[in-house]
């Protein structure tokens, strides 16, 4: 943390030419003479003025600026000014990203001009000559990505500084004495950046919330939420509005819906789930086919447009699942009660009902509002037990009630048939080129104080796949139903572009070390070889590494009104329809579907595209917050295992050391190169390895090594390991 003896001051820069150019570039339409530049630089001596005149002539000779009239200069009009986004590195440099440019532009530290990570900026690009890496300079900050930051406060006598744990935040924030408020030295605080004066090293800010002491569980969880601008509570007016909603089931509303209360219906969810947003119904038809209903909580019935409740749900756009809590999109009265498809309760639903034959081919389909009655609630483990044993007795150790019980023959038969149909649907999907990402999820056993007592891995089994396949079917068919209508209608699609070829080549480089390869001949071959790769690594030491890298090589799925299909699922049309309790785009899909069933005209595409972009952004924030909460728990767990030796796999190699992922709990940490004592190591980029100078030992991706915890930093969510030895 910076300790300074007063307000931040400007750094003395020697690079005169650069400073002069910066002044001209900041106002590209204006011409300056040497006196005006000297005034901006606050230089009054003759020597400096002469130097300015000399530098202006040099810049003009290099054609970076032009002389508009005698002694007056401006930047060359052909200069390239482009708008885009800043992507900071951890080394105080950045890259500029713009859809107008094929390649990212490097921005050196002294050219950032107070721009921060993800800010929208305008830059000037130079070095566009062949063979030279283009570089840019920020000439204007158009929009700050964020102005609120989480960090630890360092209080001095007359001021304070807040430093953040974010490696991409290259400056601390100066807090004047009158804006420290109730914060105490060393507190974790949320600060708002107010201003960044021209000659200050650091921005000025104000403490807006004290989150607590570093390392305390609640502090760190609230810090994660605050860092991403995610709310921890609902505003009072939203809670009050939700409490006043009519959540009763009314006969006149039932009359407007398809009544499916008498059809066998059940839910399958995680055993700790509180919001049940989907149910399946099943009945055999007289013609020998099967009617399968996918019933989704009818959130849009309660969530009316234009209300404070709807505005709050839209702003949140998604529920956030942290390790020890859920930050819901909707207040509890809706998410856990009114909308939740709880057993033995009548509920309003929005349904996709399909007639399937023995080959799982859709013969008929129907979409619309329904009312259902859930006959049974299953945990995944219970449904899995029926699938595996083909029996109907649920053992006490996996039962939700903790007691052994018997399932009705009707439900047993329905579960087994649905499993059979789901497996056919899955096989068809894979044959069409879908990619099977069954990535291992890290979960924690928590005690009553939310302290991690153990780590386990969640693996998807048949019961998970059963639910997944029918949800995918509903999502796909809803999207097809709207997407194939002519004239075209505005709808919210879930789209996923083809993988980036450069990233696939990088993946190939890594996996070849483990004897795997990707077939690049065509789109179909790529997806087949990716599936083969993901199957081949299952249960091997490199599985997590390969899974992670394969996911990174993929484009990110997002929401859009412009349908391009979904590469990963191999669907031409796909939407999100099945989770409106926790995702706002599903609510949008429900509203649009009902609007079109009622014969409505195509909705405003621009308005819906804006909502899609917001939903995609919030989804990314939530995913990052979830990732941070897992990292925090992993670090916390490792704090209690400092003396233990762990077997790990090298998951990354850099010039400053190796990243090691522990096999037994998937925690990742770093062994610094200078601290690996058995030799003097250097980084070999081509081999993704550290090479020992004397022994020529290789430490490369995928190698097994033994490590111990050296340091566990809860605030930065970082682990440092001591390297013990290679596992020979």
C-alpha positions, 0 to 999 in steps of 0.5 A: 500500500502506498504511504505518502506524506500529502496529496498526490502530485504529478510525476516529473517526466523527462520525455518532452516529445511525448508530453507535447504530442499528448497536448496536441492529440488531446485537442486534435482540431486546434493548432498550438504555438510553443507559448501555449504548450509552454503554458500548459506545461507550466514552463517559463524558462528560455531553455525549456521554450527552445526545447519545445520549439525543437521538439515541435520541428522534430515531430513535424519532420516525423509527420506526427504533427503538421504546421498549419501556419507559421509557428502553429502546429496540430496533430496530423489529420489522418490520425486514427481515432477509434472508440473501444474498451480498455483491457488492463493487464496485471502489469499496469499496461493494457490492450485496447479492444474494438470491433473496428479492429482485427487485432488488439492495440497495446497501450503502454502505462504512460499512455493510459492517461487515467483510463481504468479496466473496461473503461470506454475510451477514444484512442489514437493509434500510432506505429501502424507500419508493417512489422511494428506492433501498433501502439495507442494512446488514450485521448479521451475517457468516454465512460467509466466502467465502474466508479465504486471499488472495494479495498483496504483503507490505510488511514494517515494523519490528514488523509487516507488511501484505499488499495484494492486487491484487484490486480488490474486496478493499478492505482490506489484511491486518495481519500480526504480526511472529511470523506473517511467517515466511520472507517477505521484503519485496516477496514475493508471499505467500499469507496466511490471515485469522485474525481481525478484531478489533472496533476494527481497520481491517484483519483480522489474518492469517498468511503460509502460503506464499511464492510468489516475487518479483512479475513472475516467471512461475512466481510469477504462475501459482502466484499465480493458482492460489492466489488461486482456492484451486486446487491445484498438486499432488496430495497424496502419498496420492492419487498413491500410490493412483493408481499402485497401480491395476490399469490392465491390460486383462483378458479377464474384464472384456472378457467383461462388455462389448460388444466393439467392437475390430474396428469402425473407431475413431479420435480427433480432438483438438488436436495438443498434447492428452495426454488423449484422452477421446473416440473415434468409431467408424463402420461402414456397416450392411447396411440402408444406415444408419450406425452411429456410436459415441461412445466415452468413457474409462471413468473410473468403472471406475477411480474408485471411490466412497469412495476418496481418489482420488475425494474429490480428483477431486470436490474439484477437480471440473474440470481447469484449463487455464492458458496454459502448463500444465494442472492436471488433475482426475485424476493423470497415470497415469489422465488421460494413460495408463490412461483416455486413448484412445491409438492402437493400444491397447485401452481400456475405454470407456463408449459411446453407439452410434447408428444414423443414416440419411442424414438424420442421424435416430437410428433406434436407440440403445444405451448401455453399457460397451465395449472399443475399439481406436483405429486412428488418432489425428488432429489437428484440422488433419489431419481438416480437410485430409481434409474440405477436399481430399476426399483421403487424403494428409496433408501434412508441414507439418500431419502429427503425425509431421512427415512426409507419409503416406496415410490408409486409404480406409476412414478417409477415407470415414468422416471425410467421411461423419461430416462430412456427418452432423455438418453435417446435425445442426448445421443442424437444431440451428440451425433449432430455435433453437440459438445459434452461439457460435464465439467467437475464442480467444486463444492464445500461441506460447510459447518453452521458458521459457513466454515469449510470442513471438506471439499467434494466434487459434483458430477452429473449423472443420469438423473441430471442428464434427464432433466437437462435433456427435457429442458434443452428440448423445451428451450429449443422448441420454443425458439424454433416455434418463434424463429421459424415464423414468417414474417420474422418476429423479435425474440430472445435467443441464447446464441453461441458462436463457433470457437476462435481458431487461434484459441483452438491452436493454443489448446492443441499446443497444450494437449499435445503434451498429453498425447491428445489432438484436435482435428481442424478439417471442418466444423463437424470434425472439430466438435467430434474431436473436442468430444473425444478429447473431453471423453479421453481425459475423464478421470485423468490428472489433466482432466480439469486443466483440459476441461478449463482450457477447452471451455476458454477456447469456446466463444461465450454464450450470450443473449441476443435478438439476432439468432446465429444458433448455438454451436456448443449444443448444435442447435439452429434455434435455442432460447432460455425458457426454463428458469424464470425464477433465476434468469430475467431473459426467461421472463422476456421469452415467456412474455414474448411467447404469450404475446405471439400466441395471442396474435401480437405484432413483432416486438421492438427489436432494439429495445429487446436487444438492449435488454439482452446486452444488459442480461449478458453483462449481468450474467458475466458479473454473477459468474465472476462473483461465484468464481471469487466466492469459490476461490475464497472458500478454497483459500480458507479451506487451505488455511487449515491444512498448512502442514499437509503435503499435497499432490498437484498437477502443473496447470500453468507455466509462466516466466515468474513460476508455476501454477499448481492445482491440487488433485484432491480439492482442485485448489490452485496456487503458485510456486514462484520460480526463485523459490524452487530450490533444487536448481536454477530454472528459466522459462521456456515458452515453446515447451510450456516449461521451466528448465533447470540450468544444471540438471536440465530437469523440466517442470511442464504443464501436466507434471505431477508435483508435491507442494505445501501451503506457504501463504494463504491470502483471504483478501486477495484470494490467492494461494502461494505454495512451497515446491517440494519435489516432482512426482517421478 
